[in-house]
């Protein structure tokens, strides 16, 4: 799971709520900026902790990937095409070069 944007989303949501509350309370600009800065720092830290916990959880929940699952099954491969192309190549060679092949 892609957890990279989680701290940013949490921080932006908290900053938006903080701005709305500060505007509704009609606070001074210095108080507004101070509140916003504190909220952003706290929720950025909390979002990062949540991201780390989720990354760890998803890592332990995923089954280990087997190396054998990526390799194709040899029995399923079709080698008939290669054999027929070799036979065609032998038919194309001139007679003087056929002596070198044997």
N, C-alpha and C positions, 0 to 999 in steps of 0.2 A: 504494500500500500504506500502511496506517496504521501508522506506526512510533512514534507518540507513547508507548505504554506500554513500549517496550523498555528505557529506562533504569531505570524503576521495577521491572520484573520482574527484571532483572539484579541490581539493588541488593538487593531483598528476598531473592532466592535466596542471594546472598553473605552477607547478614546472618544468615539462617537457619543456614547452614553454620557461620558463625563462632560463633553461639550454641551450637550442638550441640557443636562442638569444645571451646569454653571450659567447658561444663558437664561434658563427659567428663573434662577435665583438672582439674576442681575448682579453678579459679583464684579468686583473691579478687575481690570486687566491683569495685574500682577498676581492676584489670587487665581484667576482663570488659568494663566500659564503655569503657575506652580502646581495646581491640581492636575492639569493635563500631563505635565512632565512626570509627576509621581505615579499617576495611573499608567502611563505608557511603560515606565520602567518596571513596575510591579507585574503588570500583565504580560510583558515581554518575557520576563523571567518565568512566570507561571506557564506560559505557552511553550517555552523551551523545555521545561520539566515534563509537561504533558507529552510533547513530541518524543522525548527520550524514552518515556515509559511505553508509549505506543510502539515505537521502533523495537524495543526489547520484547514486548509482548508478541508482536507479529513474527519476530525472528524465532521465538521459541515455539510458536504454533505451527509454522510451516514445516512440513516433513523434509528431511534431507533429500537432496537431489542425487539420484544415482548416476554414476558415470556411464553405466551400461545403457541407460534409457535413451541417450543421445545417439548411440551408434546404431546403424541400420543392421537388420537381421541378414546374415549372409545367405541363409536359405531362401529368403524372399527376393534376392537379386536375380535378375534374368541375364544369364551369360550367353544366351543363344544369339543375340545380336552381334556380339564380338566374334563368335566363331564363324558366322556367315560372312562378316566383313573380311576376315582373314582368307576365307575361301575365294572371295571375289578378287582380293588383291593378288592371289596366286594365279588366277586366271588371266589377269591383266599383264603380268610380267612376260617379256619376250622369252623365247626358248633358250637363247644364249645365257640369260641370267638365271634360268631355272636350275642350271647345273651348280651354281654357287649356293643355292638355297639348300640343297641336299647334302 
